[in-house]
Amino acid sequence: MSPTFEPNHRSAAPLHVAGAITVASLVVLLAVAACAPSSGGNGNQAEPGAPGSGVVTSGPLPSSSPGTATPNVVSPEPAVGLHRERWTRVEPVLGTSEVLVHGSLTGGPPCAVVGRVEVAEASDRVTLTLWVGQRQDAKCDGPQSQVGYPFVTRVTLAAPLGTREIRDGAA
């Protein structure tokens, strides 16, 4: 009678587990390597947006602290469908009769632009009324972005603000 050979099934299981762990480790390693920043030939990181870098940017990052948006500097421009809009704050420009009016437009240009700023001055107060509308040629039908568009615009007063109270004409 010849001896029969029966494979030991218990010894095959650890090989399958070890193979699965090796494959899983390689997948994780490849995923991490794929997410690593590309580098130039000299070992330095490639400049985002540079040709061949594979990185697409939308422009420079704002220089403000996280959580605050850098305002877009705007000047009043011709607009239609004007309505009063509240501003968020006003700050005087030291040594001048100018103030900076800060606010946020829903959506931004071309469907939300500063059309004009009315100024009413008295000896004890200054009332600033911000008028917002859309550009005359803007196509603003249909869904519009609801993202806030922070802005600042410069307004010249007849005299420096001094201790006068500032009021919002849209309030």
C-alpha positions as CSV (number, residue, x, y, z in Angstrom):
1,M,0.0,0.0,0.0
2,S,1.4,3.4,-1.0
3,P,1.2,6.3,1.4
4,T,-1.4,9.0,0.5
5,F,-0.7,12.6,0.7
6,E,-3.3,15.0,2.1
7,P,-2.6,18.6,2.2
8,N,-2.7,20.3,5.6
9,H,-5.4,22.9,5.1
10,R,-4.5,24.6,8.4
11,S,-1.0,25.5,7.1
12,A,-2.4,27.1,3.9
13,A,-4.6,29.6,5.7
14,P,-1.8,31.7,7.2
15,L,-0.3,32.0,3.7
16,H,-3.6,33.5,2.4
17,V,-3.8,35.9,5.3
18,A,-0.2,36.9,4.9
19,G,-0.8,37.5,1.2
20,A,-3.9,39.6,1.8
21,I,-2.0,41.7,4.4
22,T,0.9,42.2,1.9
23,V,-1.5,43.3,-0.9
24,A,-3.4,45.6,1.5
25,S,-0.2,47.2,2.6
26,L,0.9,47.8,-1.0
27,V,-2.5,49.4,-1.8
28,V,-2.2,51.8,1.2
29,L,1.5,52.6,0.3
30,L,0.5,53.4,-3.3
31,A,-2.4,55.6,-2.2
32,V,-0.1,57.6,0.1
33,A,2.5,58.0,-2.6
34,A,-0.1,59.2,-5.1
35,C,-1.2,61.9,-2.7
36,A,2.3,63.2,-1.9
37,P,3.3,66.5,-3.5
38,S,5.2,66.4,-6.7
39,S,8.8,67.7,-6.6
40,G,11.0,69.2,-9.2
41,G,14.3,67.7,-10.3
42,N,16.3,69.5,-7.5
43,G,14.1,67.9,-4.7
44,N,12.1,71.1,-4.1
45,Q,8.4,71.1,-4.2
46,A,6.9,72.1,-7.6
47,E,5.3,75.5,-7.7
48,P,1.5,75.1,-7.8
49,G,0.1,76.0,-11.2
50,A,3.5,75.7,-12.9
51,P,3.4,73.9,-16.2
52,G,3.7,70.2,-15.6
53,S,3.1,70.5,-11.9
54,G,-0.3,68.8,-12.2
55,V,-1.7,71.4,-9.7
56,V,-4.4,73.8,-10.6
57,T,-4.9,76.9,-8.6
58,S,-7.6,79.6,-8.7
59,G,-5.1,82.4,-7.8
60,P,-3.2,83.5,-4.7
61,L,-4.6,82.6,-1.3
62,P,-5.9,85.5,0.8
63,S,-3.4,86.9,3.3
64,S,-6.0,87.1,6.0
65,S,-6.3,84.8,9.0
66,P,-8.3,81.6,8.5
67,G,-12.0,82.1,8.7
68,T,-12.0,85.7,7.4
69,A,-12.4,86.6,3.8
70,T,-10.2,89.2,2.2
71,P,-12.5,91.9,0.8
72,N,-12.6,92.7,-2.9
73,V,-11.9,96.4,-3.6
74,V,-14.8,97.8,-5.6
75,S,-15.9,101.2,-6.9
76,P,-19.5,102.1,-7.7
77,E,-20.4,101.3,-11.3
78,P,-23.5,101.6,-13.5
79,A,-26.1,99.2,-12.4
80,V,-29.8,98.5,-12.8
81,G,-32.5,97.3,-10.4
82,L,-30.9,99.1,-7.5
83,H,-31.9,98.4,-3.9
84,R,-30.6,99.4,-0.6
85,E,-28.1,97.0,1.0
86,R,-26.8,97.1,4.6
87,W,-23.0,97.4,5.1
88,T,-21.2,95.6,7.9
89,R,-18.7,98.2,9.1
90,V,-17.1,101.5,8.3
91,E,-13.5,102.5,9.1
92,P,-12.0,106.0,8.7
93,V,-8.8,106.4,6.7
94,L,-6.5,108.3,9.1
95,G,-5.5,111.8,8.1
96,T,-8.1,112.1,5.4
97,S,-11.8,112.7,5.0
98,E,-12.3,109.2,3.5
99,V,-13.9,106.1,5.0
100,L,-13.8,102.5,3.9
101,V,-17.2,100.9,3.7
102,H,-17.1,97.1,4.2
103,G,-19.9,94.7,3.3
104,S,-20.9,91.4,1.6
105,L,-22.8,90.9,-1.6
106,T,-24.7,87.7,-2.2
107,G,-23.3,86.2,-5.4
108,G,-21.1,89.1,-6.5
109,P,-20.5,90.4,-10.0
110,P,-22.1,90.6,-12.5
111,C,-25.4,90.0,-10.7
112,A,-24.6,92.0,-7.5
113,V,-22.5,95.1,-7.8
114,V,-22.2,98.4,-5.9
115,G,-24.1,100.9,-7.9
116,R,-23.7,104.0,-5.7
117,V,-23.1,105.1,-2.1
118,E,-25.2,108.1,-0.9
119,V,-23.7,110.3,1.8
120,A,-25.7,112.5,4.1
121,E,-23.6,114.5,6.5
122,A,-24.6,116.5,9.5
123,S,-22.5,118.0,12.3
124,D,-23.1,115.0,14.6
125,R,-23.6,112.1,12.2
126,V,-22.9,110.7,8.8
127,T,-25.5,108.4,7.0
128,L,-24.1,106.1,4.4
129,T,-26.6,104.3,2.1
130,L,-25.3,101.6,-0.1
131,W,-27.2,100.9,-3.4
132,V,-26.7,97.5,-5.0
133,G,-27.9,96.2,-8.4
134,Q,-26.7,94.2,-11.4
135,R,-24.7,95.2,-14.4
136,Q,-26.9,96.3,-17.4
137,D,-25.7,93.4,-19.6
138,A,-25.8,90.7,-16.9
139,K,-27.7,87.5,-17.5
140,C,-29.1,86.8,-14.0
141,D,-32.0,84.6,-14.8
142,G,-32.1,81.2,-13.2
143,P,-30.1,79.9,-10.2
144,Q,-27.5,82.2,-8.8
145,S,-24.6,81.6,-6.4
146,Q,-25.5,82.3,-2.8
147,V,-21.8,82.7,-1.8
148,G,-20.9,85.9,0.0
149,Y,-18.7,88.3,-1.9
150,P,-16.9,90.4,0.6
151,F,-16.1,93.9,-0.6
152,V,-14.7,97.3,0.5
153,T,-15.3,100.6,-1.2
154,R,-13.7,104.0,-0.5
155,V,-16.1,107.0,0.1
156,T,-15.0,110.6,0.4
157,L,-16.7,112.8,3.0
158,A,-17.0,116.6,2.9
159,A,-15.0,116.6,6.2
160,P,-13.1,114.1,8.3
161,L,-15.4,111.7,10.2
162,G,-14.0,112.7,13.6
163,T,-16.4,111.9,16.5
164,R,-19.5,111.9,14.3
165,E,-21.8,108.9,14.5
166,I,-22.1,106.6,11.5
167,R,-25.5,105.4,10.4
168,D,-26.6,102.8,7.9
169,G,-29.2,104.4,5.5
170,A,-30.5,100.9,4.6
171,A,-31.3,100.0,8.2
